Amino acid sequence: MRIEAYIDGQWQHCADLTSDDGNRGTPVRLAYAADYAATHLFANDYRALSVRLLVDFGDRSFQSWPAFLIDLLPQGAARRRVERASGSTLTEWQLLMRGALNPVGNLRVIPDELPTSRTHRPFTLDEMTRRGDEFLDYAAGVGAAVTGASDTQGEAPKFWVVQDKEGQWYPDDGGCDEFAVKHALLKFPVVEAGVNAQRILQNEAAYQRVAQHLGIRTTDELPQFINGALIVPRFDRRTRAEAKIDRLGVESLYSLTGTLESGQPLKHDRVVIDLARTLTDLSHELREYVWRDLLNLALGNRDNHGRNTAVLKDTDGTIRLAPLFDVGPTFLDARAITRVLRWDGEAPGQLPWSTILDRLEIHTRDAGVELDMQQVARAFGDFAEATHALPTLMRDCGVDPLVIEHRIPEIERLARSLADQPRSEAGRDAPSSP
């Protein structure tokens, strides 16, 4: 399997991966291409397959897949679309070969046969967002269906789309750079979410406005809810003045921490340790990370698994948290989604923040990571202050009144828990494993 990276305005042969044609639990061998390694030796930023895989001349053997591959792997509805197109059930290796040509970020897997280039048919905004069969069938047929990404897993129909300078929209199969002036994700409601599916999606746009007002990192242009669909600007694409496209690297928290299966235990403490070893400026990102989690608690976004947060690897070599994505009132979801990423010391319905902070300090110290715990504690305290105005801010940002009504008791409870937990002496409680 040939993997390419988009570097300096062009696709470059980056690495080769071999396997016995199985699933993620099977052994694989990986090697960077010699010419690529010579040019980018020891890079661990956007030029590397993963922050965990420095560019070098070595041959690596893994007993199971390296976690970055799961970010590229078609999942959920996307997997079913790929299998329907092939007419058979596929192994995960076969899925990579057929469905990872146009994922999020700046990596892609090259299939045995590249699809032929085609002239793309334009759609109006109304045609595209009303989810007509003509658009859906055409978009899936040209390979614009989202097939693997940190930010785009799940059951809802999702498509990469682009807009040209005349305002027309096109499904994006990865070959639209020459005329695209805007790149976006088109997202429809998750049917499995039940009667609140559309409400959840509509409030995702409002939640982004709330986050932006709180100073949490969002895309410059916020998502728009139109005709029952959400148009989400892409943060991994940047259009330059000279009509060229930058593809930025994206890596999920699961890939960052080497977590292969979404069901594996993973705590915020472990994530913070790996972020400290990865991010260009941890001190600037600590408040960002803490506030995102507290916002999830306040607004009832339970869908906080490790593929709904990512790091963004820019072309200047900097690595920071990607803009916020996939944040909505998932407490309304009929599938009874539960909070996945938790702090050590956290239990359902129990948030003993002094214990949580103590254990975070112990875990980071034991891992050899220097963390400014006063800065972390201050981030928790500052958010407690922000909660007082949160219901009003939600109304001003257009959050559904029903959602606000449901969240006010939980916001008040969170504020009390933050205020009532004074910082205790580190090490008072014996930590469990992060």
NUSEMI-879936 format. One line per field, with one value per residue (C-alpha): residue in three letters; y, z, x. Coordinates in nm, 2 decimals, padded with zeros to 4 digits, m for minus. Each point is the difference from the previous one (the first is absolute). Layout:
! residues N
resn: ALA; ...
yy: Y; ...
zz: Z; ...
xx: X; ...
END
This chain:
! residues 434
resn: MET; ARG; ILE; GLU; ALA; TYR; ILE; ASP; GLY; GLN; TRP; GLN; HIS; CYS; ALA; ASP; LEU; THR; SER; ASP; ASP; GLY; ASN; ARG; GLY; THR; PRO; VAL; ARG; LEU; ALA; TYR; ALA; ALA; ASP; TYR; ALA; ALA; THR; HIS; LEU; PHE; ALA; ASN; ASP; TYR; ARG; ALA; LEU; SER; VAL; ARG; LEU; LEU; VAL; ASP; PHE; GLY; ASP; ARG; SER; PHE; GLN; SER; TRP; PRO; ALA; PHE; LEU; ILE; ASP; LEU; LEU; PRO; GLN; GLY; ALA; ALA; ARG; ARG; ARG; VAL; GLU; ARG; ALA; SER; GLY; SER; THR; LEU; THR; GLU; TRP; GLN; LEU; LEU; MET; ARG; GLY; ALA; LEU; ASN; PRO; VAL; GLY; ASN; LEU; ARG; VAL; ILE; PRO; ASP; GLU; LEU; PRO; THR; SER; ARG; THR; HIS; ARG; PRO; PHE; THR; LEU; ASP; GLU; MET; THR; ARG; ARG; GLY; ASP; GLU; PHE; LEU; ASP; TYR; ALA; ALA; GLY; VAL; GLY; ALA; ALA; VAL; THR; GLY; ALA; SER; ASP; THR; GLN; GLY; GLU; ALA; PRO; LYS; PHE; TRP; VAL; VAL; GLN; ASP; LYS; GLU; GLY; GLN; TRP; TYR; PRO; ASP; ASP; GLY; GLY; CYS; ASP; GLU; PHE; ALA; VAL; LYS; HIS; ALA; LEU; LEU; LYS; PHE; PRO; VAL; VAL; GLU; ALA; GLY; VAL; ASN; ALA; GLN; ARG; ILE; LEU; GLN; ASN; GLU; ALA; ALA; TYR; GLN; ARG; VAL; ALA; GLN; HIS; LEU; GLY; ILE; ARG; THR; THR; ASP; GLU; LEU; PRO; GLN; PHE; ILE; ASN; GLY; ALA; LEU; ILE; VAL; PRO; ARG; PHE; ASP; ARG; ARG; THR; ARG; ALA; GLU; ALA; LYS; ILE; ASP; ARG; LEU; GLY; VAL; GLU; SER; LEU; TYR; SER; LEU; THR; GLY; THR; LEU; GLU; SER; GLY; GLN; PRO; LEU; LYS; HIS; ASP; ARG; VAL; VAL; ILE; ASP; LEU; ALA; ARG; THR; LEU; THR; ASP; LEU; SER; HIS; GLU; LEU; ARG; GLU; TYR; VAL; TRP; ARG; ASP; LEU; LEU; ASN; LEU; ALA; LEU; GLY; ASN; ARG; ASP; ASN; HIS; GLY; ARG; ASN; THR; ALA; VAL; LEU; LYS; ASP; THR; ASP; GLY; THR; ILE; ARG; LEU; ALA; PRO; LEU; PHE; ASP; VAL; GLY; PRO; THR; PHE; LEU; ASP; ALA; ARG; ALA; ILE; THR; ARG; VAL; LEU; ARG; TRP; ASP; GLY; GLU; ALA; PRO; GLY; GLN; LEU; PRO; TRP; SER; THR; ILE; LEU; ASP; ARG; LEU; GLU; ILE; HIS; THR; ARG; ASP; ALA; GLY; VAL; GLU; LEU; ASP; MET; GLN; GLN; VAL; ALA; ARG; ALA; PHE; GLY; ASP; PHE; ALA; GLU; ALA; THR; HIS; ALA; LEU; PRO; THR; LEU; MET; ARG; ASP; CYS; GLY; VAL; ASP; PRO; LEU; VAL; ILE; GLU; HIS; ARG; ILE; PRO; GLU; ILE; GLU; ARG; LEU; ALA; ARG; SER; LEU; ALA; ASP; GLN; PRO; ARG; SER; GLU; ALA; GLY; ARG; ASP; ALA; PRO; SER; SER; PRO
yy: 00.00; 00.34; 00.30; 00.35; 00.33; 00.34; 00.22; 00.33; 00.00; m00.36; m00.36; m00.18; m00.37; m00.01; m00.36; m00.36; m00.23; m00.38; m00.24; m00.35; 00.17; m00.01; 00.22; 00.24; m00.27; m00.16; 00.07; 00.26; 00.13; 00.37; 00.19; 00.36; 00.04; 00.05; 00.32; 00.14; m00.10; 00.17; 00.33; 00.00; m00.20; 00.00; 00.21; m00.07; 00.28; 00.02; m00.19; m00.31; m00.27; 00.06; 00.20; m00.35; m00.10; 00.22; 00.00; m00.22; m00.28; m00.28; m00.29; m00.04; m00.30; 00.02; m00.28; 00.20; 00.31; 00.33; 00.22; 00.27; m00.25; 00.00; 00.37; m00.08; m00.31; 00.02; m00.05; 00.00; 00.10; 00.07; m00.36; m00.12; 00.22; m00.13; m00.36; 00.06; 00.14; m00.30; m00.25; m00.19; 00.01; 00.13; m00.05; 00.32; m00.02; m00.01; 00.29; 00.21; m00.09; 00.11; 00.27; 00.21; 00.20; 00.32; 00.01; 00.29; 00.14; m00.03; m00.37; m00.24; m00.37; m00.07; m00.28; m00.25; 00.20; 00.38; 00.12; 00.18; 00.38; 00.14; 00.32; 00.08; 00.10; 00.31; 00.03; 00.30; 00.04; m00.09; m00.32; m00.11; 00.06; m00.14; m00.34; m00.09; m00.35; 00.15; 00.18; m00.29; m00.26; 00.22; 00.09; m00.36; m00.10; 00.24; m00.10; 00.31; m00.20; 00.05; m00.33; 00.04; 00.29; 00.12; 00.23; m00.18; m00.35; m00.11; m00.10; 00.32; 00.06; 00.23; 00.13; 00.21; 00.30; 00.31; 00.33; 00.18; 00.37; 00.02; m00.14; m00.35; m00.31; m00.33; m00.33; m00.02; m00.32; 00.15; 00.13; 00.34; 00.21; 00.18; 00.19; m00.02; 00.32; m00.16; m00.35; m00.14; m00.30; m00.05; m00.18; m00.14; m00.11; m00.34; m00.20; m00.23; 00.30; m00.02; 00.28; 00.26; m00.08; 00.33; 00.20; m00.14; 00.10; 00.34; 00.08; m00.11; 00.33; 00.20; m00.19; 00.12; 00.36; m00.05; m00.15; 00.29; 00.26; m00.19; 00.03; m00.37; m00.06; m00.04; 00.04; 00.36; m00.05; m00.19; m00.29; 00.09; m00.20; 00.02; m00.20; m00.26; m00.05; 00.14; 00.15; m00.02; 00.19; m00.22; 00.09; m00.24; 00.20; 00.34; 00.19; 00.23; 00.32; m00.17; m00.24; m00.29; m00.22; m00.09; m00.33; 00.00; m00.31; m00.13; m00.26; m00.12; m00.04; m00.37; 00.00; 00.24; m00.23; m00.32; m00.12; m00.25; m00.08; 00.27; m00.22; m00.01; 00.19; 00.35; 00.28; 00.37; m00.04; m00.22; 00.24; 00.30; m00.19; m00.08; 00.35; 00.14; m00.21; 00.11; 00.35; 00.29; 00.21; m00.20; 00.30; 00.17; m00.31; m00.12; 00.24; m00.08; m00.38; 00.05; 00.24; m00.23; m00.28; 00.22; 00.14; m00.36; m00.05; 00.32; m00.03; m00.38; m00.11; m00.35; m00.11; 00.09; m00.30; 00.03; 00.04; 00.31; 00.20; 00.03; 00.18; 00.21; m00.02; 00.32; 00.04; 00.22; m00.30; 00.12; m00.25; 00.12; m00.11; 00.00; 00.23; m00.13; m00.25; m00.25; 00.18; m00.01; m00.09; m00.37; m00.05; 00.00; m00.29; m00.30; m00.23; 00.10; 00.12; 00.00; 00.21; m00.19; 00.21; 00.06; 00.13; m00.24; 00.03; 00.09; m00.23; 00.03; 00.29; 00.07; 00.27; 00.03; 00.26; 00.02; m00.37; 00.02; 00.27; m00.19; m00.31; 00.20; 00.15; m00.34; m00.17; 00.28; 00.01; m00.38; 00.03; 00.26; 00.28; 00.34; 00.14; 00.34; m00.13; 00.36; 00.07; m00.31; 00.09; 00.35; m00.12; m00.20; 00.30; 00.24; m00.23; 00.00; 00.37; m00.02; m00.24; 00.28; 00.17; m00.32; m00.04; 00.36; m00.05; m00.32; 00.20; 00.28; m00.26; m00.16; m00.32; m00.17; 00.11; m00.36; m00.09; 00.30; m00.10; m00.35; 00.12; 00.27; m00.24; m00.18; 00.33; 00.11; m00.34; 00.02; 00.36; m00.12; m00.30; 00.23; 00.25; m00.25; m00.20; 00.19; m00.11; m00.26; m00.12; m00.20; m00.37; m00.02; m00.27; m00.29; 00.02; m00.27; m00.04; 00.27
zz: 00.00; m00.11; 00.23; m00.13; 00.19; m00.14; 00.05; m00.17; m00.23; m00.14; 00.10; 00.08; 00.05; 00.38; 00.12; m00.08; 00.22; m00.04; 00.17; m00.04; m00.12; 00.33; 00.27; 00.25; 00.24; m00.26; m00.04; m00.24; m00.13; m00.06; m00.16; m00.12; m00.36; m00.02; m00.20; 00.23; 00.31; m00.13; m00.05; 00.32; 00.24; 00.36; m00.07; 00.23; m00.11; m00.31; m00.20; 00.21; m00.01; 00.37; 00.28; 00.14; m00.32; m00.08; m00.36; m00.02; m00.21; 00.22; m00.07; 00.27; 00.09; 00.20; 00.15; m00.07; m00.21; 00.10; 00.13; m00.27; m00.26; 00.19; m00.07; m00.37; 00.02; m00.13; 00.29; 00.07; m00.29; m00.21; 00.03; m00.11; m00.31; m00.09; 00.04; m00.20; m00.28; 00.00; 00.03; 00.29; 00.36; 00.03; 00.24; 00.16; m00.21; m00.31; 00.13; 00.03; m00.35; m00.14; 00.23; 00.12; m00.31; 00.12; 00.38; 00.24; 00.04; m00.24; m00.03; m00.25; m00.09; m00.37; m00.14; m00.26; m00.26; 00.03; m00.10; m00.32; 00.01; m00.09; m00.06; 00.31; m00.02; 00.20; 00.25; 00.15; 00.38; 00.01; m00.21; 00.22; 00.35; m00.07; m00.02; m00.33; m00.13; m00.31; 00.21; 00.24; m00.28; m00.20; 00.30; 00.10; m00.35; m00.05; 00.33; 00.21; 00.28; 00.32; 00.04; 00.29; 00.22; 00.35; m00.02; m00.21; 00.12; 00.07; m00.16; m00.17; m00.37; m00.03; m00.31; m00.08; m00.21; m00.15; m00.13; m00.31; m00.05; m00.16; 00.31; m00.15; 00.22; m00.10; 00.17; 00.07; m00.10; 00.08; m00.35; 00.03; 00.11; m00.33; 00.03; 00.37; 00.21; 00.30; 00.15; 00.23; 00.15; m00.08; 00.29; 00.03; 00.32; 00.14; m00.04; 00.29; 00.24; m00.01; 00.01; 00.11; m00.29; m00.18; 00.33; 00.09; m00.34; 00.00; 00.35; m00.10; m00.19; 00.30; 00.23; m00.22; 00.05; 00.37; m00.01; m00.21; 00.24; 00.29; m00.18; m00.09; m00.34; m00.28; m00.38; m00.11; m00.19; 00.21; m00.11; m00.16; 00.04; m00.34; m00.11; 00.27; m00.08; 00.16; m00.21; 00.20; m00.13; m00.01; 00.21; m00.17; m00.33; m00.06; m00.33; m00.08; m00.20; m00.29; m00.04; 00.17; 00.27; 00.33; 00.15; 00.37; 00.20; 00.24; 00.27; 00.24; 00.38; m00.05; m00.25; 00.21; 00.30; m00.20; 00.08; m00.26; 00.11; 00.09; 00.29; 00.17; 00.33; m00.05; 00.25; m00.04; 00.22; m00.26; m00.28; 00.18; 00.04; m00.37; m00.10; 00.22; m00.20; m00.34; 00.00; m00.10; 00.30; 00.28; 00.23; m00.26; m00.07; 00.36; 00.06; m00.34; 00.08; 00.34; m00.11; m00.28; 00.24; 00.24; m00.28; m00.10; 00.36; 00.01; m00.33; 00.01; m00.28; 00.11; m00.33; 00.11; m00.12; m00.12; m00.37; 00.07; 00.10; m00.21; m00.04; m00.30; m00.16; m00.19; m00.29; 00.21; 00.23; 00.29; 00.17; 00.20; 00.08; m00.31; 00.01; 00.18; m00.19; 00.06; 00.30; 00.04; 00.26; m00.03; 00.34; m00.22; m00.21; 00.01; 00.00; 00.36; m00.08; 00.30; 00.08; m00.10; 00.09; 00.37; 00.26; 00.24; 00.32; m00.20; 00.03; m00.15; 00.17; 00.22; m00.07; 00.29; m00.16; 00.28; m00.04; m00.37; 00.01; 00.25; m00.21; m00.32; 00.18; 00.11; m00.34; m00.19; 00.26; m00.02; m00.38; 00.02; m00.13; 00.15; 00.04; 00.14; 00.24; 00.11; m00.36; m00.02; 00.32; m00.12; m00.32; 00.20; 00.22; m00.29; m00.17; 00.33; m00.03; m00.37; 00.09; 00.16; m00.33; m00.20; m00.03; m00.12; m00.25; m00.13; m00.06; m00.18; m00.22; m00.11; 00.20; 00.01; 00.31; 00.07; 00.01; 00.23; 00.23; 00.03; 00.05; 00.27; 00.30; m00.13; m00.05; 00.35; 00.14; m00.19; 00.13; 00.36; m00.04; m00.13; 00.28; 00.28; m00.07; 00.15; m00.12; 00.24; 00.06; m00.30; 00.06; 00.26; m00.19; m00.16; m00.38; m00.23; m00.34; m00.26
xx: 00.00; 00.14; m00.07; 00.05; 00.03; m00.09; 00.32; 00.09; m00.29; 00.02; m00.06; 00.32; 00.06; 00.04; 00.00; m00.08; m00.20; m00.04; m00.23; m00.16; m00.31; m00.19; m00.15; 00.15; 00.11; 00.24; 00.37; 00.12; 00.34; 00.06; 00.29; 00.03; 00.11; 00.38; m00.02; m00.27; 00.20; 00.31; m00.19; m00.20; 00.22; m00.11; m00.31; m00.30; m00.23; m00.23; 00.27; m00.02; m00.27; m00.06; 00.17; 00.08; 00.19; 00.30; 00.12; 00.30; 00.16; m00.10; m00.24; m00.26; m00.20; m00.33; m00.20; m00.31; m00.07; 00.16; m00.29; 00.03; m00.15; m00.33; m00.03; 00.00; m00.22; m00.37; m00.24; m00.37; m00.21; 00.31; 00.11; m00.33; 00.01; 00.34; m00.11; m00.32; 00.21; 00.23; m00.29; 00.16; 00.10; 00.36; 00.28; 00.12; 00.32; m00.22; m00.20; 00.32; 00.09; m00.33; m00.13; 00.30; 00.08; m00.16; 00.00; 00.04; 00.35; 00.30; 00.04; m00.16; 00.01; 00.06; m00.22; 00.12; m00.19; m00.05; m00.35; m00.02; m00.03; m00.34; m00.18; m00.20; m00.37; m00.09; m00.29; m00.17; 00.01; m00.37; 00.05; 00.29; m00.15; m00.34; 00.14; m00.15; 00.07; 00.16; 00.27; 00.05; 00.04; 00.23; 00.22; 00.03; 00.07; 00.30; 00.16; m00.09; m00.16; 00.21; 00.18; 00.24; 00.10; 00.06; m00.30; m00.25; m00.08; m00.36; m00.32; m00.11; 00.04; 00.31; 00.16; 00.30; m00.11; 00.17; m00.13; 00.14; 00.04; m00.35; m00.16; m00.08; 00.05; 00.16; 00.05; 00.38; 00.17; 00.34; 00.06; m00.18; 00.29; 00.05; m00.33; m00.10; m00.01; m00.17; 00.03; m00.27; m00.17; m00.37; m00.16; m00.36; m00.18; 00.08; m00.32; 00.09; m00.01; m00.38; m00.25; 00.26; 00.24; m00.06; m00.01; 00.34; 00.15; m00.16; 00.14; 00.35; 00.02; m00.13; 00.24; 00.29; m00.11; 00.00; 00.35; 00.13; m00.14; 00.17; 00.33; 00.02; 00.17; m00.24; 00.03; 00.00; m00.32; m00.25; m00.23; m00.34; m00.32; m00.19; m00.30; 00.06; 00.36; 00.32; 00.28; 00.32; 00.31; 00.31; 00.29; 00.24; m00.01; 00.14; m00.04; 00.30; m00.01; 00.18; m00.29; 00.18; m00.12; 00.18; m00.10; 00.07; 00.07; m00.26; 00.04; m00.27; 00.06; m00.03; 00.28; 00.20; m00.02; 00.05; m00.36; m00.10; m00.36; m00.25; m00.12; 00.34; 00.02; 00.14; 00.01; 00.06; 00.31; 00.17; m00.11; 00.15; 00.33; 00.02; m00.11; 00.28; 00.25; m00.16; m00.13; 00.22; m00.13; m00.16; m00.05; m00.22; m00.20; m00.07; m00.29; m00.14; 00.00; m00.15; m00.27; m00.11; m00.06; m00.19; m00.21; m00.09; m00.12; m00.19; m00.17; m00.06; 00.23; 00.06; 00.15; 00.36; 00.19; 00.36; m00.09; m00.21; 00.31; 00.31; 00.33; 00.07; 00.35; 00.06; 00.25; 00.23; 00.06; m00.22; m00.24; m00.30; m00.35; m00.22; m00.31; m00.30; m00.22; m00.29; m00.14; m00.37; m00.28; 00.06; m00.17; m00.32; 00.13; m00.23; 00.31; 00.07; 00.36; 00.22; 00.31; 00.31; 00.30; 00.01; 00.25; 00.16; m00.21; m00.32; m00.30; m00.35; m00.17; 00.31; 00.26; 00.23; 00.22; 00.26; 00.06; 00.00; 00.27; 00.21; 00.00; 00.08; 00.30; 00.12; m00.04; 00.18; 00.28; 00.05; 00.01; 00.27; m00.23; 00.03; m00.35; m00.09; m00.27; m00.09; m00.08; m00.22; m00.18; m00.05; m00.16; m00.25; m00.07; m00.04; m00.25; m00.20; m00.03; m00.11; m00.28; m00.20; m00.07; m00.01; m00.39; m00.03; 00.29; m00.18; m00.31; 00.19; 00.17; m00.33; 00.01; m00.34; m00.20; m00.09; 00.37; 00.08; m00.28; 00.15; 00.35; m00.05; m00.01; 00.31; 00.18; m00.08; 00.11; 00.33; 00.06; m00.06; 00.23; 00.28; m00.05; m00.04; 00.32; 00.30; 00.34; 00.13; 00.36; 00.13; 00.03; m00.27; m00.18; 00.18; m00.05; m00.13; 00.15; m00.07
END
